[in-house]
Amino acid sequence: MSPVLASSRAGNFVRALIVIGLITIVFRELYLLWYFHTPAWTSRPNEIRYCRSYYERRDNPPDVSTSDMESLAGGRVKQVMRSPVLRPIAAYKPAKACPRYVFAKVGSDRFVVYTFPTG
């Protein structure tokens, strides 16, 4: 008999793991819809929320190298959070102010630039 259908301790354990997995997937999806306004299966959204506001993707250049990123940020870039979409978000954070740019990592040496919209 399958362990899922069994009424023993093993069957209860397997059913509990399946229920926990389903709950995790559903709540992750709801969190992504609430936080990023996009489902989990899509690519990275055009807007990134960081520092209690939304950053928009900068069109030119669409992606920069590590040295370009450090020159834009004005110094070394520190990873401050991880995106639930499984790509790290790194941002240079001076003192207590919100950074002007947020950089999302694309490859090993490529970053997408997000800037705080002014006006």
C-alpha positions as a Markdown table, in Angstrom:
| # | Residue | x | y | z |
|---|---|---|---|---|
| 1 | Met | 0.0 | 0.0 | 0.0 |
| 2 | Ser | 1.2 | 3.5 | -0.7 |
| 3 | Pro | 2.5 | 5.4 | 2.3 |
| 4 | Val | 0.2 | 8.3 | 1.5 |
| 5 | Leu | -2.9 | 6.1 | 1.7 |
| 6 | Ala | -1.7 | 4.1 | 4.8 |
| 7 | Ser | -3.4 | 4.9 | 8.0 |
| 8 | Ser | -0.2 | 4.3 | 10.0 |
| 9 | Arg | 2.3 | 6.7 | 11.5 |
| 10 | Ala | 4.3 | 6.8 | 8.2 |
| 11 | Gly | 1.2 | 7.7 | 6.3 |
| 12 | Asn | 0.3 | 10.5 | 8.6 |
| 13 | Phe | 3.9 | 11.8 | 8.4 |
| 14 | Val | 3.9 | 11.8 | 4.6 |
| 15 | Arg | 0.5 | 13.5 | 4.4 |
| 16 | Ala | 1.7 | 16.2 | 6.9 |
| 17 | Leu | 4.8 | 16.8 | 4.7 |
| 18 | Ile | 2.6 | 17.2 | 1.6 |
| 19 | Val | 0.3 | 19.6 | 3.3 |
| 20 | Ile | 3.2 | 21.7 | 4.7 |
| 21 | Gly | 4.7 | 21.8 | 1.1 |
| 22 | Leu | 1.4 | 22.9 | -0.4 |
| 23 | Ile | 0.8 | 25.6 | 2.3 |
| 24 | Thr | 4.4 | 26.9 | 1.7 |
| 25 | Ile | 3.8 | 27.2 | -2.1 |
| 26 | Val | 0.5 | 28.9 | -1.7 |
| 27 | Phe | 1.7 | 31.4 | 0.8 |
| 28 | Arg | 4.9 | 32.1 | -1.2 |
| 29 | Glu | 2.7 | 32.9 | -4.2 |
| 30 | Leu | 0.4 | 35.2 | -2.2 |
| 31 | Tyr | 3.5 | 37.0 | -0.8 |
| 32 | Leu | 4.9 | 37.6 | -4.3 |
| 33 | Leu | 1.5 | 38.9 | -5.5 |
| 34 | Trp | 1.3 | 41.3 | -2.6 |
| 35 | Tyr | 4.9 | 42.4 | -2.5 |
| 36 | Phe | 5.9 | 42.5 | -6.2 |
| 37 | His | 2.5 | 42.6 | -7.8 |
| 38 | Thr | 3.5 | 39.7 | -10.1 |
| 39 | Pro | 3.1 | 35.9 | -9.9 |
| 40 | Ala | 6.1 | 33.7 | -8.9 |
| 41 | Trp | 6.4 | 32.1 | -12.4 |
| 42 | Thr | 7.1 | 35.4 | -14.2 |
| 43 | Ser | 10.4 | 37.0 | -14.6 |
| 44 | Arg | 11.6 | 39.9 | -12.4 |
| 45 | Pro | 9.1 | 42.7 | -12.4 |
| 46 | Asn | 9.8 | 46.2 | -13.8 |
| 47 | Glu | 9.6 | 47.8 | -10.4 |
| 48 | Ile | 11.6 | 46.8 | -7.3 |
| 49 | Arg | 10.4 | 47.7 | -3.8 |
| 50 | Tyr | 13.2 | 48.6 | -1.4 |
| 51 | Cys | 13.4 | 51.2 | 1.3 |
| 52 | Arg | 9.6 | 51.5 | 1.5 |
| 53 | Ser | 9.3 | 52.8 | -2.1 |
| 54 | Tyr | 9.4 | 51.5 | -5.6 |
| 55 | Tyr | 12.5 | 51.7 | -7.8 |
| 56 | Glu | 12.0 | 51.6 | -11.6 |
| 57 | Arg | 14.2 | 49.9 | -14.1 |
| 58 | Arg | 16.6 | 52.3 | -15.9 |
| 59 | Asp | 16.5 | 51.9 | -19.6 |
| 60 | Asn | 20.0 | 52.9 | -20.6 |
| 61 | Pro | 22.2 | 51.0 | -20.0 |
| 62 | Pro | 20.0 | 48.0 | -19.4 |
| 63 | Asp | 22.7 | 46.1 | -17.6 |
| 64 | Val | 26.2 | 47.1 | -16.3 |
| 65 | Ser | 29.3 | 45.4 | -15.2 |
| 66 | Thr | 30.6 | 45.3 | -11.6 |
| 67 | Ser | 33.0 | 48.2 | -12.2 |
| 68 | Asp | 30.2 | 50.3 | -13.8 |
| 69 | Met | 27.9 | 49.4 | -10.9 |
| 70 | Glu | 30.5 | 50.5 | -8.3 |
| 71 | Ser | 31.0 | 53.8 | -10.1 |
| 72 | Leu | 27.3 | 54.5 | -10.3 |
| 73 | Ala | 26.8 | 53.6 | -6.6 |
| 74 | Gly | 29.8 | 55.8 | -5.5 |
| 75 | Gly | 31.5 | 53.0 | -3.7 |
| 76 | Arg | 31.3 | 49.3 | -2.8 |
| 77 | Val | 28.0 | 47.6 | -3.1 |
| 78 | Lys | 26.6 | 45.7 | -0.1 |
| 79 | Gln | 23.9 | 43.0 | -0.5 |
| 80 | Val | 21.1 | 44.1 | 1.7 |
| 81 | Met | 18.3 | 41.6 | 0.9 |
| 82 | Arg | 17.4 | 38.6 | -1.2 |
| 83 | Ser | 14.5 | 38.6 | -3.6 |
| 84 | Pro | 11.9 | 35.8 | -3.2 |
| 85 | Val | 12.2 | 35.4 | -7.0 |
| 86 | Leu | 15.6 | 33.8 | -6.3 |
| 87 | Arg | 17.8 | 36.6 | -7.6 |
| 88 | Pro | 19.9 | 38.6 | -5.2 |
| 89 | Ile | 19.3 | 42.4 | -4.9 |
| 90 | Ala | 22.3 | 44.4 | -3.9 |
| 91 | Ala | 22.3 | 48.0 | -3.0 |
| 92 | Tyr | 24.9 | 50.6 | -1.9 |
| 93 | Lys | 23.5 | 52.0 | 1.3 |
| 94 | Pro | 25.1 | 55.3 | 2.5 |
| 95 | Ala | 24.5 | 56.1 | 6.2 |
| 96 | Lys | 20.8 | 56.0 | 6.9 |
| 97 | Ala | 19.5 | 57.4 | 3.6 |
| 98 | Cys | 17.9 | 55.3 | 0.9 |
| 99 | Pro | 20.3 | 54.6 | -2.0 |
| 100 | Arg | 19.6 | 56.3 | -5.4 |
| 101 | Tyr | 20.3 | 53.1 | -7.3 |
| 102 | Val | 19.4 | 49.4 | -6.6 |
| 103 | Phe | 21.2 | 46.7 | -8.6 |
| 104 | Ala | 19.7 | 43.3 | -9.4 |
| 105 | Lys | 22.2 | 40.7 | -10.4 |
| 106 | Val | 21.7 | 39.0 | -13.8 |
| 107 | Gly | 24.8 | 37.0 | -14.4 |
| 108 | Ser | 28.2 | 36.5 | -12.8 |
| 109 | Asp | 29.3 | 40.0 | -13.7 |
| 110 | Arg | 26.1 | 41.8 | -15.0 |
| 111 | Phe | 23.7 | 43.9 | -13.1 |
| 112 | Val | 20.4 | 45.6 | -13.9 |
| 113 | Val | 20.1 | 49.2 | -12.7 |
| 114 | Tyr | 17.0 | 50.4 | -10.9 |
| 115 | Thr | 16.7 | 54.0 | -10.0 |
| 116 | Phe | 14.4 | 56.0 | -7.7 |
| 117 | Pro | 12.0 | 57.9 | -9.9 |
| 118 | Thr | 12.2 | 61.7 | -9.3 |
| 119 | Gly | 9.2 | 63.8 | -10.2 |
